[in-house]
Amino acid sequence: MTMDFRAPHWRRLAAPALALACLMGGAPAQATGRLTQPGEATQGCAVNWTAAAVMDIDLEDGDPKYPGLMTGYLPPHDPVNGYSNGGYITEVSPIMGHPGLMEMMHWYDPSDPPRMNWRLAVGTDHAISNASVTFRPAAVAAPYTFNPVAGTNSIIANWPGGAATYGKYTWTPLAGEVAKDNGDGSWTITLGNMAAGSATVFVLWGKMPAGSDLKQQYVATGTLTGTYGYGQPATCQLVNAVDDGYSMTAAGGNTASVVVNDTVNGAAAVIGSNATLLPGTAPAPTTGSFTMNADGTITVAPGTTPGVYQYPYQICGLPAATPPICDPAVATITVAAAAEVTPVPTLSQWGLMLLVLLLGGTTLQRRRGR
């Protein structure tokens, strides 16, 4: 891996080259375009962000392939200043309501032949463990050189956008052997464990072939993966136990398993596979009993006193972590009273009633006969 620790190009330009630098993309990016698409695809705790951009010095807002990328995201959608401030196909951005920032800045250096630059900025609102970026720059400029751009990291918080975007984060350049050329046109950039509020920006650059047409469209993509910590953000529930409700009769029986609506890392909880079940204290009815079984079903004994009972439990993720990652829930069981039965006269009771009626009729006839 080759590293270039020089200061950002736009800070090194002599006055005669400054005007050309503006044409070639030396200014800080304005980023999000009117039709820039959200690159936030996180599921549960599995972070998945994408940033992509197209580099074309003649890109227009009405481009048939990449429309709406040369006007601003926010009303009144003013035109952006130059191609390097437009062309943002996909990104993660606070102004889109995302919990972080990831954008693919891009420009050509005024050299002969031109140098193609892809600068990826990444910032996060929440801690991300094992963060890594798969970076695929446009193949036309290969081979590429990685640069952690310490100078840019030192000033990016002051760029336009302020506290709403770049200024939200503390920027630190990557250090050590963090960039790997995979040999297939992609790079892996290891960010490691990112603290909440942290950010970094880095560049991959390569020389264009002599005579390259800068009006062609070249695309670079970066995808960040990693894992959020439990509960941060709230959508990250490594273990998610959900309350349950059951109705039972006095005859008793078994409920469905309490884990049927529970999840572990976004997948259905399966006891013994990705989850363990820890029953809480069983309810204590006057008569009868409740037992939570190993499979998560609850056995209600026949004749259990009618009423509403709560049976707490928790599930913990497998393989077990230290400390364990668990989530509690409550199963509410309603036991109905036995239905009242209206007495139906038996055959002997009907016979007795007929006998009484018969005797009463006979007595009445005898009285009339006197």
Order of alpha helices (4+ residues) and beta strands (2+ residues): alpha-alpha-beta-beta-beta-beta-beta-beta-beta-alpha-beta-beta-beta-beta-beta-beta-beta-beta-beta-beta-beta-beta-beta-beta-beta-alpha
